[in-house]
């Protein structure tokens, strides 16, 4: 009898781990003003408001039409799915150098501060071709937060 109970507990544990991995993906904010709520409902109070289009957020839970997200600063809350879209952006988690070509020996174009929003054009091996503000170039894939293609 104990073996049967342990077997079912083991199956339940393994299923819960695979379910949690399902939510480990990135989306980005679709609009300039996005409400983040305490709970997964339009009636739930607003926790804070994002004012940054294309900010990448990590989905950590899901309930009906809402996604529980976390950002690069560990802020979390619930956002309606209509306010999110497929991610094509990154945020720097440390100071970075933007290069003209995908090599450290290429001409440096700009110094990017921590927290800078980057829009991905394409990625290959250890480099991503991005644009941010008036700059376009290559950055190394280390010390960035968001979906890397």
N, C-alpha and C positions, 0 to 999 in steps of 0.2 A: 504493500500500500504506500509506504514511504517513497519507494522508487517511482511510482506513478506520479505522486505529487511533485517530487523533484523534477521529473521529466517535464511536466506541464509548466512549472515555474521557469525552467530553463528555456522552453519554447517561448514563453511570454517575454522573458528578458531579451532573447535574441530578436524577437519581432520589434520590441520597443527601441532597440538600438538601430535597426534598419529604418524605422519610421523617423527617428531623429536625424539621420543622415539625409533624408529626403529634403529637409529644409535648409541645408547648407549650400545656398546659392545666392547670387547677387542680383538685385534689380536696381533701378535708379529712379529718382524722383522725376515725374513727368511735367509738373507745373511749378511756377515760381513760388506759390504759397501752398503748402501741404500741411494739414492738421495731423498731429500725432496724438492719439487718444489713449486713455488709461485702459480701455477695454475694447473688444471687437464689436462695436456698435456705434451707429451715428448718434445715439442717445448718450453714449459715454462721454464724460467731460474731456475737454482738450487738455493734454499734458503740456505740449509746447508746439510751436509752429516752425517748420523749415521754410526759409526764404532763399533757397538755392536750387535752381534747376539742374538736373543731371547728377546730383549727389548720389554716389553709390551707397546702397544699404544692403545689409545681409538679412535674409529671411530666416527666422529662427522658429517660427510657428505659423499655423494657418488655422483659421476658423471661418467657414463660409466665404464671404467676399472680403475678408480682412486678412492682412499679413502682419505678424509681429516681427518687427525689424530691430536691428541694432546698427549703429553707425560707427565710424572710426574712432569716436570719442567715448564709446560704450553707452551712449544714450539709447534707450529702447522704448518702444510703444507700438501701438496698433495703427495701421494705415489702410484705408480702403484700396482695393486692388486697382480701381480706376485712376488712382494717383501715381501708379508705378508703371514702368516699362522695362524692357530688356536692357540690361546694363552694357554700356560701352564707355564707361568712365572709371577713373581711378582717383585716389587721393594720396598724396605723398605723406609718408609717416616720418620722414626725416628730410633734411636738406638734400637736394639732388642737383645734378648738372645736366643740362639739355645739350646734346651734341648734334652736329650737322649730319653725321653718319653713324651707323651702329658699331662704333668702336671707341674705346677710351682715348685713342690717339688722334681722333678727329677734332675738328675745331669746336671748342665750347661756345654755345650760343647764349646761354642764360643760366643763372643760378635760380633754382626753384625752392622756395621756402616750404617748410613742413606745413601740411594742411592745404596745399595747392590742389585745386581741381583740374584734372587732366582728361581730355577727351581722346579716346583711343581711335586711331586710324587703322593700324594693323600691328601685329606682334609676330616676331620670329625669334627663335632660340631664346637668348637672354635679354632681348631688347624689344621695346615698343615704340612705334612711331606715333607721336601724339601732337595735339595742339592745345594750347592754353593761352587765352588772351590773344596777344599779337605774335606769339611764338609758336613755331612748328619745328619739331626735330625728334631725336631719338633719346630715350632714357633707358637705363638698365632696369630690369624687372625687380630688383631687390628693394626693400623698404617702401612698398606701395600697398595700398589697401583697395580691394575691389576685384572685379572679375577680369582675369587676364585670358585673352583668347589665343 
